[in-house]
């Protein structure tokens, strides 16, 4: 019997969980430990994974000035785009309220969220994000504190000197090895996801009935509606503002976007995205920096999903988040959504980290895994579209005229680079 993909096993776990919960509700409730074990494994990898990837991403640049003017413009563009995506996701989920009716058991409620509701938000954020012990932050799941320590540690490494023969180079190599090991460990943990989904769905439906399925389907529809709005309004607005030719841009990105949608993998679309954007006329130096950097800092589809999914869990648990708490959630996601793009199903890892920070029930994360494949396809395609457009916008911002390089008569077929990778 051929081994199925992880997606196939997760779907099988979803179907079995629904069937067991509907037909044998008592057995379904008894399967809840499968969900608990999976969530414990997710919590186990989050802290070290974020530490390793952030340190490598920052210290690996070798200098704090980055790559000059292009890097600054790209980072400004990334931050504006991801912030708009977060705000749009938050607005849509508050408008549609897809989580109402799911009836998850409420979480403990993080002290940070409670504090933010009653005191000065900036003061609460500063106090609660400064770690007094890195080990304690890891043990307590204080993800924002892990992020702060990781950034400061990476900056200190750059100041100390990274590069061949420099003092901090062994530390950078150690963090690179740790990041690779954590990627592999995360992949291993994700192979327990089918059992986690089975346990989550069986326990939810066994305890609450089939009514929990409706909010999940409503979430899928809400996400795709929000993604369409983002592409038309935000990405379309950027194209109009920087005068990016729509026809030629679509000819360049439709192949990579289709690959990303069908495989749920941004990496699979990367070779064709690089070649097609260069063939479109974007300078090679800009393409080579902006698109790969965007894979860590410009995941607009994923960030939109994260704000939407976080609020979905809060709504499903019947937890009211004040305006101050929701603003704090956005600030949290601005940090935690960076740096783990190389991880399979990275959005689930970031969502779990955010849920831990805000005191939301992690059972909601396991519940979302049942439909995550459908969610992942849309958000991954938008990630690729956003990164390709970012390269074109930075090129126009630099004063470049986007025109097809001499000697090229057509865009590279999207399937060829992917085939060569295999």
N, C-alpha and C positions, 0 to 999 in steps of 0.2 A: 504494500500500500504506500503510494507516494506521500511524502510529508507535505501537508498543506502549508500555506503561508500563515503568518500570525493573524492577518486579517480574517482568513477563513476560520481559524480556530476561535477567534473572538466572536465572530458571527454565530458559530456553532454554540458557544457558551451562552450567547444572548438567547438563542432559540430554546435551548435546553432549560435555561433559567426561567424564561417565561412559561414554558410548559409545566415545569415542576411547581412553580409558584401558583399556577392556575389550577392544576389538577390535584396536587398534593401539598396544600399550603403549610401543613405542619412540618413536612420534610423541608420545604423551602426555607422556613424560619430557622431550622436546625443547620442549614448550610451557611449561615451568616459568618462563621469563623473563616471560611475561604476568603470572603471580602476583607475581613480584619487582617489576615496574614498578608494579603497583597498590599494593603495600604501601609502596613508596617514596613514592608520592603521598599515601597516608594519613599517613605520618610527617611529610610536608612541612606538612600543614595543622594537625596536632594542637596544637602549641605556640602559634602565633599565635591560633588559635581560642579556646583556653582563656583566654589572656591577655585578649583583647578582651571576651569574654562575662562573665568574672568582674569586670573593672573596671567595665563598664557596669552590671552587676547590683548592685554594692555602691555605687559612687559615684553612680549614677543615683538612689538614694534621697534624696540631698541631706543626710542627717544620720545620725549613727551610732546614734542612739537608735531608729532604725527608726520604726515606727508605733505605739509604745506597748505597752500591755498585751496587746492582741490579737496583735500581731506576735510578742511574746515567747512567748506560749502556743502560737501556731501553729508557731514554729520548734522549740520543745521537742517538740511532737507530731511534727513532720516527722522530727526526728533519731531519736526513739525508734522510729518506724515503719520508717524506712529501715535502722536498725541491726538491728532484728529480721528484716527481709527479708534483709539480708546474711548474718546468722548462720544463718537457716533454709536459704538457698541453699547455704551452705558445709557445713552438717550433712548435707543431702540428697545432695550430690554426693560427699561422703566415704563415705556409706552405700551408695549405688548404684554409684558408680565407672563412669559411662557412658563415660569416655574410655579405659578399659583396652581395648587391642586395636586402637586407631587407628594406633599406631606412627608418630607424627610424628618428624622429626629434632629432637633436643633443641636448645634454645637455648643461648646462651653462658653464661647464668646471671649475673644482675646481682650486682655486688659488694655492693650493699645487702642483697639477700636472703641472701647468704652470711654477711655480718657479723651480721645479725639472728639467725642460727641459733646463733652462738657467743659473742656478747657481749650486754650489756644492751640490750634492745630499745628502750627509751626513749632511751638514749644514741645508739644507732645511728640512730634516726629523726631526732633533733635535728641530728646532724652532717650527715647526708646530705640533709636537706631545706632547709638554709640555703645559698642560692646565693652563690658568690663573684663570679659574673658572669652577668647575665641572658642576654647573647648566648651565652655558653658553655653555659648551661643549655638554651637553645633548640637549639643545634647538636648537643649530646650527647643530646638527647631526655630530659633530666631533668625529667619532668613535674611531680613534686612540688615541685621548686625553682621551676618556672614558676608553680605555684599560689601558693606562699609569696610570691614577688615580686609577683604580681598583686594579692593581698590587701593587702599593705603599701602598694603603689602607690595602690590605690583609697582606702585609709584616708587616706593623705597628701593625696590630691586633695580629700577631704571636709574635712579640717582646713584646707587652703588656701582652700577655698570654691568650691562649684559653684553654678550658677544664673546667671541673666541678669546680665551685668556683673561676675561674680566671677572671680577670677584663674584658677581651674582649669577654667572652663567650656569654653574652646577645646580643652583636652585631652580632656574628656568627649565633645565633639562629634567629635573625631578618632577616639576609641575606638569611638563608635557607628558611624561610617562604616567603620572597620576591621572591626567585627563583621559589618556587613551584607555587606561585600565577602568576608569569610571564609565567611559562610553560602553565598554564591553560588559561591565557589570549591569549597567542600565538595560542593555539589550537582553541580558539573561533574566533580569527582573521582569521585563515586559513579556517574556514568554510565560509568566505566571498569570498574565492578564486574563486569559480565557477563563481560568478558574475563579479569579476575582469577579469577573463579569457574571459568571454563572451564579456565584454566591450572592452578589448584590441584587441581581434581578429576581432570583428565587425568593430571597428574603423580603424584598420590597413588595413583590406581587403577592407572596404568601401572606404578608401582614396587612396589605392595603388593597389588594385586588388589582384588576387590570387597568384601573383608572390611572396608574402611574405612567402608562405607555403614552397617553395623550399628550402630556406636557413635553415628553421627549420629541415627539413628532413636531410639536409646535415650535420647539427650540430649533430643530433643523430648518424649518421654513423661515423662522425669524432670522437666523444667521444668513441664509442665502439672500433674503431680502435686504439685509443690512449691507452685505457684500456688494450687491448690485448698486445700491445707493452710493457706496464709497467709490466704486469704479467710475460711475457716471459723474458724480459731483466733484469728488476730490481729485481723482486721477484725470478726469476730463477737464476740470478747471486748470490743473497744472499744465496740461497739454495746450490749452488755449492761451494761458498766460505766457508760456515760453515758446509758443508757435511751433509745436511739434507736429509735423504732418501726419494726420490720422491714418491715412491709407497706408503709407509706408511703414509707420510704426506697427500697425496691426499685421501687416505682412511679415514683419520681423518677429513678432511675439506670439502669433497664434500657434506656431509649432511648439515652442517651449511651454506655453501655457497649457496646451492640450496634454503634453507629456506629464506636466506636474499634476494636472487634474486626474489623469487616468492612473498614475502610479502613486499619487499622494507623496511624491518625493521631489523636493526642490533640487537635490543633488543630481537626479536623473536629467533635469532640464538645464543644468548649468552649462554643459559644453555647447549646446545649440544656442543658448541665450548669449553667451560670449561671442560666438561666431556671427550670429545673425545681427546683433547690435553693431558690431564692427563693420559688417557688410552694409548696414544701413547708413554708415558714414560717421558714427561716433568714434572719436579718436581712440586708438588701442590702449593708450595709457589710462584714459578715463574709464574705459570698459573694464580693464584689468584690475582697477582698484575698487570702483564703485560697486559693481555687482557682487564680487566676493564679500566685500565689507557689509553690503546690505543683507547678506545671509545671516549676519549676527545682529545688525542694528536696524534693519528696515523691514521686519516681518509684519507688514501692515495687516494682512489677513489674519495672522495668528494673534496679534495684539487686539484686534477688534473682537475676535472670538473670546479672548481671555477676559475682557471686561464683561462681555455678555454672559459667559459661562459662570463667572464668579457671582454675578448678581442672580443668575438662575438658581444656583445652589442656595443662596441666601433666601430667595423667594420660596423655594421648595421647603426650606427648613422653617419658614414662617418668621425669619429674623429680619426685622426692619433696620436698615442701615440709613442713618441720617445723611444729610448732604455732606457734612464734615467727614464722616466715615467713608463715603463714596469718593470724595476727593482724595482722602488718604489712600484708598484702594488704587486709584489711578496713579498716584505717586509711587506706590509699591510696585505696580506692574511696569512702570517705566524703567525700574531697575531690574526686577527679577526676570523680565522678558528678554534681557540681553545676555548673550554669551553661551546659550546651550542649543544653538541651532543645529549642531552636528549630531544631536541625540535623536534616535528614533522616537517619534511621537513626543517631541520636546514640549509641546504645548501642555500635555498632561502633567509633565514634571513641574512646569512653571505654575500650572493651575493648582497642583497639590501644595506647592510652596506658598502660594498666595492664600489658600484656604487655611493653612497652618497659621500664617501670620495674623489673619483676621478672625481666627477662632471659628471658622465655618466647618460643618461636618464633612469629613473626608469621604463619607459614604456617598456624597453627591458626585465626587470625582469618579468613583467606581461605577456609579450609575451611568454617567456620561460615556464611559468607555463602550457601552453597548451600541451607541450610535456614532462613535468617534470617527469611524471610517468615512461616513457620509459627510461629517463636518470637516474632516481633514482634507478631503478632495477640493472643496471650494476654497478654504483658507490658503491652501498651498498654491493653487493657481493664482490667487490674488497676490501672494507673496512674490511670485515670479514676475507678474505684470508690474508690480510696484518697483521692483529692483531694476527691471529693464527701463522703465520710464525715468527712474532716478538717474541712470547713466546718461540718457538723452537730455534731461533737464540740466544736469551739471555741465554737460558739453555746451549747451546753449548759454548757460550762465557764464561760462568762460569765453563766450564770444565766438564759439565755433559754428561754422555753417554745416549743418548736417546734410551731406550729399554723398551719393554712392561713390566709393573710391574708383579711380580710373582703372580700367581693366576688368572690372566686375560687372556683369550684366544681370545677375540675378542673385537672390538671397540663397544662402546655404539651406538645403533641405534639412528640416529638423531631425529626421531620423538618422542621418549619417553620423553625426558626432556621437550619438548615443550608441550606435552600433559599433563604432570604433572602440568605445570604452569597454565593451564586452570582449 
